[in-house]
């Protein structure tokens, strides 16, 4: 059986999730959690940039 890279448990199926430009094979629960964390990180970065008046492109 495949093993999830996030929780190290044996699972029925793995899903491939792209996080921070890297692709990871995780179980469905870990994949959902990783997607949420990624979305929150992007939103918080946008808020901080807006607060600081950043108008350039992210490089």
Biopython code that builds the backbone (N, CA, C, O; Angstrom):
import numpy as np
from Bio.PDB.StructureBuilder import StructureBuilder

atoms = [
    (1, "UNK", "N", (0.838, -1.191, 0.000)),
    (1, "UNK", "CA", (0.000, 0.000, 0.000)),
    (1, "UNK", "C", (0.879, 1.250, 0.000)),
    (1, "UNK", "O", (1.968, 1.249, 0.574)),
    (2, "UNK", "N", (0.400, 2.318, -0.649)),
    (2, "UNK", "CA", (1.179, 3.558, -0.665)),
    (2, "UNK", "C", (1.209, 4.224, 0.713)),
    (2, "UNK", "O", (0.292, 4.060, 1.518)),
    (3, "UNK", "N", (2.277, 4.974, 0.967)),
    (3, "UNK", "CA", (2.450, 5.663, 2.243)),
    (3, "UNK", "C", (2.431, 7.176, 2.001)),
    (3, "UNK", "O", (3.126, 7.684, 1.121)),
    (4, "UNK", "N", (1.627, 7.880, 2.794)),
    (4, "UNK", "CA", (1.525, 9.339, 2.697)),
    (4, "UNK", "C", (2.812, 9.977, 3.209)),
    (4, "UNK", "O", (3.330, 9.569, 4.248)),
    (5, "UNK", "N", (3.337, 10.976, 2.492)),
    (5, "UNK", "CA", (4.557, 11.669, 2.904)),
    (5, "UNK", "C", (4.311, 12.625, 4.070)),
    (5, "UNK", "O", (5.249, 13.003, 4.772)),
    (6, "UNK", "N", (3.045, 13.017, 4.279)),
    (6, "UNK", "CA", (2.731, 13.961, 5.346)),
    (6, "UNK", "C", (2.572, 13.301, 6.702)),
    (6, "UNK", "O", (3.181, 13.728, 7.683)),
    (7, "UNK", "N", (1.750, 12.255, 6.758)),
    (7, "UNK", "CA", (1.438, 11.628, 8.052)),
    (7, "UNK", "C", (2.096, 10.264, 8.218)),
    (7, "UNK", "O", (1.980, 9.652, 9.280)),
    (8, "UNK", "N", (2.786, 9.776, 7.184)),
    (8, "UNK", "CA", (3.489, 8.487, 7.208)),
    (8, "UNK", "C", (2.558, 7.285, 7.417)),
    (8, "UNK", "O", (3.016, 6.218, 7.828)),
    (9, "UNK", "N", (1.256, 7.445, 7.140)),
    (9, "UNK", "CA", (0.312, 6.344, 7.265)),
    (9, "UNK", "C", (0.120, 5.658, 5.911)),
    (9, "UNK", "O", (0.282, 6.275, 4.859)),
    (10, "UNK", "N", (-0.224, 4.378, 5.959)),
    (10, "UNK", "CA", (-0.564, 3.664, 4.734)),
    (10, "UNK", "C", (-1.986, 4.036, 4.344)),
    (10, "UNK", "O", (-2.891, 4.005, 5.178)),
    (11, "UNK", "N", (-2.184, 4.386, 3.080)),
    (11, "UNK", "CA", (-3.498, 4.819, 2.610)),
    (11, "UNK", "C", (-3.872, 4.050, 1.347)),
    (11, "UNK", "O", (-3.028, 3.414, 0.715)),
    (12, "UNK", "N", (-5.160, 4.123, 0.991)),
    (12, "UNK", "CA", (-5.640, 3.447, -0.211)),
    (12, "UNK", "C", (-5.118, 4.118, -1.478)),
    (12, "UNK", "O", (-4.687, 3.451, -2.419)),
    (13, "UNK", "N", (-5.165, 5.473, -1.485)),
    (13, "UNK", "CA", (-4.745, 6.209, -2.674)),
    (13, "UNK", "C", (-4.085, 7.519, -2.271)),
    (13, "UNK", "O", (-4.439, 8.121, -1.257)),
    (14, "UNK", "N", (-3.125, 7.951, -3.075)),
    (14, "UNK", "CA", (-2.448, 9.223, -2.851)),
    (14, "UNK", "C", (-2.890, 10.215, -3.915)),
    (14, "UNK", "O", (-3.197, 9.836, -5.045)),
    (15, "UNK", "N", (-2.919, 11.489, -3.542)),
    (15, "UNK", "CA", (-3.199, 12.542, -4.512)),
    (15, "UNK", "C", (-1.966, 13.425, -4.618)),
    (15, "UNK", "O", (-1.263, 13.642, -3.631)),
    (16, "UNK", "N", (-1.707, 13.929, -5.804)),
    (16, "UNK", "CA", (-0.561, 14.786, -6.034)),
    (16, "UNK", "C", (-0.986, 16.239, -5.861)),
    (16, "UNK", "O", (-1.915, 16.702, -6.522)),
    (17, "UNK", "N", (-0.297, 16.964, -4.961)),
    (17, "UNK", "CA", (-0.636, 18.349, -4.652)),
    (17, "UNK", "C", (0.603, 19.200, -4.870)),
    (17, "UNK", "O", (1.700, 18.823, -4.457)),
    (18, "UNK", "N", (0.431, 20.348, -5.518)),
    (18, "UNK", "CA", (1.549, 21.245, -5.752)),
    (18, "UNK", "C", (1.537, 22.327, -4.682)),
    (18, "UNK", "O", (0.590, 23.108, -4.594)),
    (19, "UNK", "N", (2.585, 22.374, -3.871)),
    (19, "UNK", "CA", (2.676, 23.326, -2.772)),
    (19, "UNK", "C", (4.025, 24.029, -2.856)),
    (19, "UNK", "O", (5.078, 23.394, -2.824)),
    (20, "UNK", "N", (3.969, 25.350, -2.964)),
    (20, "UNK", "CA", (5.198, 26.115, -3.031)),
    (20, "UNK", "C", (6.080, 25.740, -4.209)),
    (20, "UNK", "O", (7.306, 25.793, -4.112)),
    (21, "UNK", "N", (5.468, 25.366, -5.311)),
    (21, "UNK", "CA", (6.216, 25.010, -6.509)),
    (21, "UNK", "C", (6.708, 23.569, -6.522)),
    (21, "UNK", "O", (7.296, 23.127, -7.510)),
    (22, "UNK", "N", (6.476, 22.831, -5.439)),
    (22, "UNK", "CA", (6.899, 21.431, -5.379)),
    (22, "UNK", "C", (5.681, 20.533, -5.345)),
    (22, "UNK", "O", (4.672, 20.862, -4.722)),
    (23, "UNK", "N", (5.778, 19.405, -6.014)),
    (23, "UNK", "CA", (4.675, 18.455, -6.060)),
    (23, "UNK", "C", (4.896, 17.395, -4.982)),
    (23, "UNK", "O", (5.980, 16.823, -4.874)),
    (24, "UNK", "N", (3.847, 17.139, -4.180)),
    (24, "UNK", "CA", (3.940, 16.135, -3.123)),
    (24, "UNK", "C", (2.787, 15.161, -3.254)),
    (24, "UNK", "O", (1.691, 15.530, -3.675)),
    (25, "UNK", "N", (3.042, 13.923, -2.892)),
    (25, "UNK", "CA", (1.994, 12.899, -2.902)),
    (25, "UNK", "C", (1.532, 12.698, -1.466)),
    (25, "UNK", "O", (2.273, 12.202, -0.617)),
    (26, "UNK", "N", (0.280, 13.101, -1.216)),
    (26, "UNK", "CA", (-0.278, 13.049, 0.126)),
    (26, "UNK", "C", (-1.616, 12.324, 0.113)),
    (26, "UNK", "O", (-2.229, 12.145, -0.939)),
    (27, "UNK", "N", (-2.064, 11.905, 1.302)),
    (27, "UNK", "CA", (-3.405, 11.352, 1.410)),
    (27, "UNK", "C", (-4.401, 12.506, 1.307)),
    (27, "UNK", "O", (-4.009, 13.672, 1.355)),
    (28, "UNK", "N", (-5.664, 12.189, 1.168)),
    (28, "UNK", "CA", (-6.688, 13.219, 0.947)),
    (28, "UNK", "C", (-6.742, 14.221, 2.108)),
    (28, "UNK", "O", (-6.870, 15.422, 1.872)),
    (29, "UNK", "N", (-6.647, 13.747, 3.351)),
    (29, "UNK", "CA", (-6.705, 14.643, 4.517)),
    (29, "UNK", "C", (-5.519, 15.606, 4.532)),
    (29, "UNK", "O", (-5.698, 16.808, 4.723)),
    (30, "UNK", "N", (-4.321, 15.084, 4.333)),
    (30, "UNK", "CA", (-3.123, 15.934, 4.328)),
    (30, "UNK", "C", (-3.162, 16.904, 3.148)),
    (30, "UNK", "O", (-2.732, 18.050, 3.277)),
    (31, "UNK", "N", (-3.672, 16.457, 2.006)),
    (31, "UNK", "CA", (-3.748, 17.316, 0.818)),
    (31, "UNK", "C", (-4.687, 18.492, 1.080)),
    (31, "UNK", "O", (-4.367, 19.627, 0.727)),
    (32, "UNK", "N", (-5.845, 18.231, 1.698)),
    (32, "UNK", "CA", (-6.779, 19.316, 2.018)),
    (32, "UNK", "C", (-6.140, 20.305, 2.985)),
    (32, "UNK", "O", (-6.256, 21.517, 2.805)),
    (33, "UNK", "N", (-5.474, 19.795, 4.000)),
    (33, "UNK", "CA", (-4.823, 20.652, 4.988)),
    (33, "UNK", "C", (-3.736, 21.503, 4.325)),
    (33, "UNK", "O", (-3.623, 22.694, 4.616)),
    (34, "UNK", "N", (-2.944, 20.910, 3.447)),
    (34, "UNK", "CA", (-1.869, 21.631, 2.765)),
    (34, "UNK", "C", (-2.426, 22.718, 1.846)),
    (34, "UNK", "O", (-1.862, 23.810, 1.764)),
    (35, "UNK", "N", (-3.538, 22.421, 1.151)),
    (35, "UNK", "CA", (-4.164, 23.431, 0.284)),
    (35, "UNK", "C", (-4.647, 24.618, 1.104)),
    (35, "UNK", "O", (-4.468, 25.769, 0.704)),
    (36, "UNK", "N", (-5.262, 24.337, 2.259)),
    (36, "UNK", "CA", (-5.756, 25.414, 3.123)),
    (36, "UNK", "C", (-4.602, 26.273, 3.630)),
    (36, "UNK", "O", (-4.685, 27.501, 3.607)),
    (37, "UNK", "N", (-3.528, 25.634, 4.087)),
    (37, "UNK", "CA", (-2.376, 26.376, 4.597)),
    (37, "UNK", "C", (-1.756, 27.240, 3.506)),
    (37, "UNK", "O", (-1.348, 28.372, 3.767)),
    (38, "UNK", "N", (-1.684, 26.717, 2.295)),
    (38, "UNK", "CA", (-1.130, 27.460, 1.174)),
    (38, "UNK", "C", (-1.988, 28.678, 0.852)),
    (38, "UNK", "O", (-1.458, 29.760, 0.602)),
    (39, "UNK", "N", (-3.307, 28.511, 0.855)),
    (39, "UNK", "CA", (-4.214, 29.621, 0.566)),
    (39, "UNK", "C", (-4.118, 30.697, 1.637)),
    (39, "UNK", "O", (-4.113, 31.886, 1.318)),
    (40, "UNK", "N", (-4.042, 30.299, 2.903)),
    (40, "UNK", "CA", (-3.931, 31.262, 4.004)),
    (40, "UNK", "C", (-2.617, 32.028, 3.903)),
    (40, "UNK", "O", (-2.591, 33.237, 4.135)),
    (41, "UNK", "N", (-1.532, 31.348, 3.562)),
    (41, "UNK", "CA", (-0.231, 32.000, 3.435)),
    (41, "UNK", "C", (-0.253, 33.043, 2.321)),
    (41, "UNK", "O", (0.278, 34.139, 2.495)),
    (42, "UNK", "N", (-0.857, 32.719, 1.184)),
    (42, "UNK", "CA", (-0.941, 33.675, 0.079)),
    (42, "UNK", "C", (-1.774, 34.892, 0.461)),
    (42, "UNK", "O", (-1.405, 36.025, 0.152)),
    (43, "UNK", "N", (-2.899, 34.657, 1.135)),
    (43, "UNK", "CA", (-3.759, 35.776, 1.535)),
    (43, "UNK", "C", (-3.060, 36.671, 2.543)),
    (43, "UNK", "O", (-3.135, 37.895, 2.438)),
    (44, "UNK", "N", (-2.379, 36.078, 3.522)),
    (44, "UNK", "CA", (-1.718, 36.895, 4.538)),
    (44, "UNK", "C", (-0.569, 37.691, 3.929)),
    (44, "UNK", "O", (-0.316, 38.823, 4.342)),
    (45, "UNK", "N", (0.126, 37.116, 2.958)),
    (45, "UNK", "CA", (1.199, 37.848, 2.293)),
    (45, "UNK", "C", (0.634, 39.047, 1.537)),
    (45, "UNK", "O", (1.223, 40.128, 1.556)),
    (46, "UNK", "N", (-0.497, 38.862, 0.876)),
    (46, "UNK", "CA", (-1.127, 39.960, 0.141)),
    (46, "UNK", "C", (-1.553, 41.068, 1.093)),
    (46, "UNK", "O", (-1.405, 42.247, 0.771)),
    (47, "UNK", "N", (-2.080, 40.709, 2.258)),
    (47, "UNK", "CA", (-2.504, 41.708, 3.242)),
    (47, "UNK", "C", (-1.303, 42.512, 3.738)),
    (47, "UNK", "O", (-1.374, 43.736, 3.843)),
    (48, "UNK", "N", (-0.213, 41.832, 4.040)),
    (48, "UNK", "CA", (0.985, 42.514, 4.527)),
    (48, "UNK", "C", (1.531, 43.450, 3.453)),
    (48, "UNK", "O", (1.907, 44.582, 3.756)),
    (49, "UNK", "N", (1.579, 42.994, 2.211)),
    (49, "UNK", "CA", (2.078, 43.843, 1.130)),
    (49, "UNK", "C", (1.186, 45.065, 0.948)),
    (49, "UNK", "O", (1.680, 46.166, 0.705)),
    (50, "UNK", "N", (-0.116, 44.877, 1.064)),
    (50, "UNK", "CA", (-1.047, 45.991, 0.922)),
    (50, "UNK", "C", (-0.849, 46.989, 2.059)),
    (50, "UNK", "O", (-0.874, 48.200, 1.836)),
    (51, "UNK", "N", (-0.653, 46.488, 3.269)),
    (51, "UNK", "CA", (-0.429, 47.358, 4.424)),
    (51, "UNK", "C", (0.825, 48.200, 4.251)),
    (51, "UNK", "O", (0.857, 49.369, 4.634)),
    (52, "UNK", "N", (1.856, 47.600, 3.672)),
    (52, "UNK", "CA", (3.135, 48.288, 3.517)),
    (52, "UNK", "C", (3.183, 49.117, 2.234)),
    (52, "UNK", "O", (4.180, 49.792, 1.977)),
    (53, "UNK", "N", (2.139, 49.076, 1.437)),
    (53, "UNK", "CA", (2.087, 49.859, 0.222)),
    (53, "UNK", "C", (2.966, 49.326, -0.891)),
    (53, "UNK", "O", (3.426, 50.093, -1.737)),
    (54, "UNK", "N", (3.206, 48.024, -0.905)),
    (54, "UNK", "CA", (4.041, 47.400, -1.929)),
    (54, "UNK", "C", (3.295, 47.377, -3.245)),
    (54, "UNK", "O", (2.181, 46.860, -3.322)),
    (55, "UNK", "N", (3.907, 47.941, -4.293)),
    (55, "UNK", "CA", (3.226, 48.013, -5.581)),
    (55, "UNK", "C", (3.951, 47.247, -6.689)),
    (55, "UNK", "O", (3.476, 47.214, -7.824)),
    (56, "UNK", "N", (5.089, 46.635, -6.376)),
    (56, "UNK", "CA", (5.858, 45.912, -7.391)),
    (56, "UNK", "C", (5.372, 44.504, -7.582)),
    (56, "UNK", "O", (4.360, 44.083, -7.022)),
    (57, "UNK", "N", (6.121, 43.785, -8.388)),
    (57, "UNK", "CA", (5.781, 42.394, -8.635)),
    (57, "UNK", "C", (6.552, 41.513, -7.674)),
    (57, "UNK", "O", (7.654, 41.846, -7.237)),
    (58, "UNK", "N", (5.950, 40.389, -7.361)),
    (58, "UNK", "CA", (6.623, 39.421, -6.506)),
    (58, "UNK", "C", (7.601, 38.638, -7.363)),
    (58, "UNK", "O", (7.219, 38.123, -8.414)),
    (59, "UNK", "N", (8.836, 38.539, -6.947)),
    (59, "UNK", "CA", (9.843, 37.907, -7.768)),
    (59, "UNK", "C", (10.338, 36.697, -7.195)),
    (59, "UNK", "O", (11.202, 36.045, -7.781)),
]
sb = StructureBuilder()
sb.init_structure("model")
sb.init_model(0)
sb.init_chain("A")
sb.init_seg("    ")
for serial, (resi, resn, name, xyz) in enumerate(atoms, 1):
    if name == "N":
        sb.init_residue(resn, " ", resi, " ")
    sb.init_atom(name, np.array(xyz, "f"), 0.0, 1.0, " ", f" {name:<3s}", serial, name[0])
structure = sb.get_structure()
